[in-house]
Amino acid sequence: MPVRRRPLTLVGIAALCGGLAAVSLVATPTAAAPNQKAEAAATYSNPVVQGYTIDFPDPAVIRGKDGVWYGYATGGPHDEQGTRGSSYKIGKSTDLVHWTEAGDVFNASNLPAYAAPGTGFWAPDVRYLNGQYLLYFTVPNTTTTTQGFDPAIGVATAPHPAGPWTPKAEPLIPARPVGGGFDTTIDPALFTDTDGTHYMYWGGYGTGLYVVKMSPDGLATVGEPKHIASSRFEGPNVLHRDGWYYLFASSANCCAGPTTGYTVFVGRSKNPLGPFVDRLGKTMLESRTGGTPVIAPNGNKWIGTGHHSAATDVSGEMYMAYHAIDRNDPWLDVSPGFTMRPMNLDRLDWIDGWPIVRAGLGASESGEKAPIAVGQIDDRFDDAAATKGRFVEVLGDLANAGPDAQSGGFGKLSGQYALALTKKNVSDSDVRVEADVRSGANGTVGVVARAGEPLGGVRAVIDAKRKQLRVETFVGGHVQSKSAPIPDGFDYGAWHVVALQARGRTVTADVTDARLADPWAEVSLKVPSRLDRTGRAGVTATGGGEVDNFSANPLYEPVRKVVPAPKPGKVDKAFSDEFNGGALGAGWSWVRDADPEAVVTGGEFKWPTQIADLVGDGTPSLLVRDQPTGNFTIETKLSIDLGVDTVRNYQQGGILVYVNDNEFLRFDIVAVEKTRIAEFGKETIFQGRRSWGGGVVGPPGETTWLRLVHTLDPKTGEHRYRAASSLDGKTWVWGLTWTLPANVTPKIGLTSQASLQGTTDQFGKALSQFDYFRVSRP
């Protein structure tokens, strides 16, 4: 709606500013120096569940109306000896970085009726919708059949995040037959749009990701699902930001111990139904699947970084809660092969319209700034004396009430107009003020920022009578107002979060169920320059209202630049080959026999895919050469005729880093089912067991440029190789990093292999065409 300006009236602004003239008569504000920053935040180390559990996969987090954070995870053990575990875990935390046990979702008395005996429960999603907590969950083995893995998605309700949880009698999304088996009906995630429509996203490897509309109460699907992402993805999560819908999803293997390449990708759309497109303009649904990396293994101890949810602290900063694997301790002590996936937490930056963890640094190990869980001014309304010490009542009354079954103590605003302001200024003009609120049928309730002398301030309120979220400013005798409609289905008598952020002259507000980046309404307003100042915060209502979990804090300072990407140096001709002659240049050698079909012709090295795969016990021919010492970059330009939308498993070609047949890295363009991916994989022997896994980089084309950047870890001497791909040789997508031990001397080279016999019979061998092989040095 348009911005409105009108003269000062009692009805329009008494609750916000009409009483501000009396503030100085009630209490003298405690001044704060302009732009004074909050005290240095505490730090934390990953994993954040250490001391509580060693395994917390597929985490979903929410802040309850009691002000405590709750986390939910796929079932598994609590200790490495496997002596204690849970089918479905609940943890709790007051700060997002120290977690303790809060119980279990299911026990013998409340198991879903359609869950097969002994089944676990996977990949939860938790929401709060109009006064009720909803937990969506995966049942991997149901009573639909006796064959196993016939997954379905269920839903349970509870009055409190810790339960008790009551599952619905029937699945929300039943097992879906596909061919001779069942689709991967897993990994649910709910999303609420600004028109009030709820959507359920789900899916995984097999046929990919889907979305379907939901009933107003979130307990039933409506209509037919829509396919939105390829079979490369699982673990969806959707966030709404700056007019875009962002679809996050994980890709590659989740649970391969020391070779787990799990990575989170994102695409965005102007519509919650898609299409979701990455930074290169590639959709997440097409065969040469798109997706922009958000977090990938970075070469430190954390690998398998994926399946996440998002959390926002009281400064407005967003964090990603995700699981990861310690590559030095990936398996249970008593069960090698069972991959432990504890929960990590890291900052999620938004740069140039795209999310990325720690500006591209990826998972952290230690010394990160902790989320701000308690505001510079903060009140949970459990202590009347503390509330009285924080607030001054300008109009009406603010009294402590409760306990409420969901929130405990809360604040009750009464009187025709009610306004309570903090006695202290927030120390910065850029500020976030938020609170859980609920109103009467015809009243308003919300929060205030930048209030002070001369008369003026900003407020954001839910207006139940007009069914709108409204931002209002007052300065110099005039009100400026802008609103957004709150859609039908919104329960004004249930707790919702109103958040008001002011940065410079831009003020934004939104209303959500539980701060999960799925707003019912949001609005932005440009304020007069005189209101770009420090001031007090507060709560306000007309016709009575209730508030809880109030916080006012300096607004977070966004990170605006990604970490610079590596750049290649000068080409070292001694380790390179332009393939301009009629034969391979000096320095090449073959592991096993030379492949007679591999030839240099027309300025390219052309090599048909072999019917042999180096992974496992395969023995294909490999073309290798010595790698230089120190840091360097390998690059090749590869064209390979894999087509699209056909199953050509697993034809591939690309770059090889080779120690031996059980210790190697392979960066290939590969056909996997109907998708085509740029896969960077690793095979190694760990604790006497062979392990293979891979991660995905950028989307491939008919021609794709591939890079591996080699560095040496300055502390351990390990070899690190970071992968990047490009569709034009200019714009690069940077992906995961694999390591090799310090005490090995790898070879580098090329590979073209892994065509199954059936694939070769049907399509013939794919042809890998390498335009050059270049090694550059800093």
PyMOL commands that set and color helices and strands:
alter all, ss='L'
color gray80, all
select helices_A, chain A and resi 10-18+20-26+257-259+358-360+384-390+529-531+573-575+757-763
alter helices_A, ss='H'
color red, helices_A
select strands_A, chain A and resi 4-7+43-44+60-63+69-77+85-93+100-104+122-129+132-139+152-158+166-167+177-178+181-182+189-192+198-204+208-214+221-229+233-241+244-251+263-269+292-295+302-312+318-326+331-332+335-339+343-351+354-357+368-369+377-379+391-404+408-425+431-439+444-451+456-463+468-475+478-485+496-503+506-512+521-526+536-542+545-554+570-571+589-591+599-601+604-608+622-626+632-640+652-660+663-672+675-686+689-696+703-712+719-726+732-740+747-753+767-777
alter strands_A, ss='S'
color yellow, strands_A
deselect
rebuild
show_as cartoon
